[in-house]
Amino acid sequence: MAALSYFLLFSAFYSVYYEDDFYRVSFQELGVYAELGNETDSLNAAVLHFLNTGEAAPAFERFSDKERSHLSDVKQLLNLFCLFYYVAIAFVALGFFICRKALSRMLFESGILSLALLLLLLVGSLFFNSFFEGFHMVFFPQGNYEFHHSLLTTFYPESFFYSFFAVVLKYAFVYSMIASGLGFLLNKR
């Protein structure tokens, strides 16, 4: 059940993470295009390429050593989340094969658990500045996440992450409702 909930939440995360339109719309709304112009898309592509492959595209060199260090730490964290995501997929698949009779219950309960976690995250979003700071203190304890007037914060201001987080919550809500609804419908059969 927990594996399916993790899968639902991180499927929402990856849905937004790989959605090019999200970045374009966010950068437009946040004035990043106005500030960085034509460089915006190539810088974003360089960051995402680095986070996905570990390879630094030429545009990645525009970031300072401290910014690149932080992005390396972000990459390590994303790798860990991705590993857990694949493990969750394996557990979900195994659970489906072993417990086909309990499939409806597993879907329903996982959807409900995901909704409960979403409620906690929603409460956290009401205090996003503290939530964001706490997240960074936990996952980046070495402190290399504080930048003042840097290219990285111009490119990805805190409001970008708030928007990202809000869209992830919306996707996760939809995925959780689908899982719960499907579990409910399968149970009725």
N, C-alpha and C positions, 0 to 999 in steps of 0.2 A: 504494500500500500504506500509506504513512504517513497519507494523507488518510483512509482507511477506519479506521485505528487511532485517529486523532484523533476521528473521528466516533463510534466506539464508546465511547471514554472520556468524551467530552462529552455523548453521549446519556445516559450514566449520571448525569453531573452534573446535567443538566437534568431527568431523571426524579425526582431527589431534590429539587431546587430548587423544582419545581412541585407537590410532593406535600404537600398541606395536612396530612394525618395525621402526617407526619414532624414537623412543627413542633409540633402539639398534643401528641403523645406525648413529644417531647423536652422541651417546656416543663413538662409534668406531672412527668416524671422528675427534672428539674433544679430543681424548686421555683419556677419562674418564676411560675406561677399563684398560688402561695402568697404570693409577694412583691409582685407587681404586680396581682393580682386580675383584674377584668373588663377592665382596660386591655390585657392581654397580647395578645389577638387583634387589637384595633384597632391597636396599635403595630406588630405584625408585618405586618399588612395595609398600614399606612402605609409601612413600610420597603420591602416588596416592590413596592408601587405606585411608589415613588420609583425603586427600582433598575430597574424595567421601563419606566417612562415618563419619568422625570425630573421628574415633577410631585409637589409636596409636599402631601400631604393634611394636614388640620388636626392630626391626632395627631403628625405628623412634627415639628411645632414643639416638642414636649416634649424633643427631643434638643438638647444644647448646640451651639454654633457649631462647636466642634472635632469633635464626633461627626458633625454634618451634613457637615462638610468631608471627613471620612474616608469617609462613605457616598457622597459625590460621587466620590471617587477609586475606590471600589469599583464604582460604576456605570460609570465609564470603563473599568475593567478588564473588567467583564462585557460591555460593548459590544465590546471588542476580541476577547474569547473568542467572542462570538456571531458577529462578522464572520468569524473563522477557521472557525467551525463551518459557516457557510453556504458559505464557499469550499470547505471539505472536502466538503460535500454535493454541490456542483457538480462537483468533481473525481471523486468516487465515481460520480456519475451519468454523467459523461462517460466514465469508465473502463469502466463497465458497457456503454455503447453501443458504444464502440470495440473493446473486448477481450472480447467475449462468450465467446470460446473460453478465455480465461485467467481467467474469472470464478471458477472453483473454486479455482484457485491463489491468486488475489488474496484471496478470502475466507479461505482457510486461513492464508496467510502474515500477513495483517492481524490475524487472531485470535491467532496466535502472537506477533506483535510486541506486541499489546495486552497479552497475558498477561505478556510479559517486562517491559513498562513497569509493569504492576500489581505484579509482584514487587519492582521498585525502590520503588514507592510503599508497598508493604507494609513493606519494610525502613525506609523513612522514617517510617511510622506507629509503629514501635517506639521512635522517638525523636521523638515528636510535638511535644513542647514546643520542641525545637530546630528541627524541620522547620517548625512554625508561625511561629516567630520569624524564621527564614531567609526564608520565603515573604514575610512582611511587610517585611523589610528590602529584598528585591529589588523587590517590586512597589509599595511605599510608602516610597521612600527619604527622603522629606521628614519622616518620623517622626511623622506624625499618627495613628498607630495605637495609641499607648499611652494607656490610660485606667485610672484607679484609682478604683474605687468609683463608676462612672458608670452612668447608665441603660442605655447600650449594652452594657456588660459584665455588667450584671445580667440583661439581656435575652438576650444572646448570649455566655455565658461560653465560655472556651476549650474546655470539655468538650462544648459544643454542636457546635463545629466538629470535634472529634474524632469525635463520633457521625455527623455529616454525612459526613465523610471516609470512615468505616468503611462506611456504607451505600452511598456512591458506589463504593467498591472492590467491594462485593458485587455491585452491579448491573453494573459493568464486567466483572467475572469472568463473570457469566452471559452478557452480550452477546458477549464474546470467545469463550466456549465455543460459543455458537450459531453465530457466524461461522466458527470453525474446523471445527466439526462439519458445517455445511452445505457448506463448501468440500471437506471430506473426502468427504462423500456424493456431491456432484456430480462429483468426480474419479473415483469408482468406477463411474459410469454409462458 
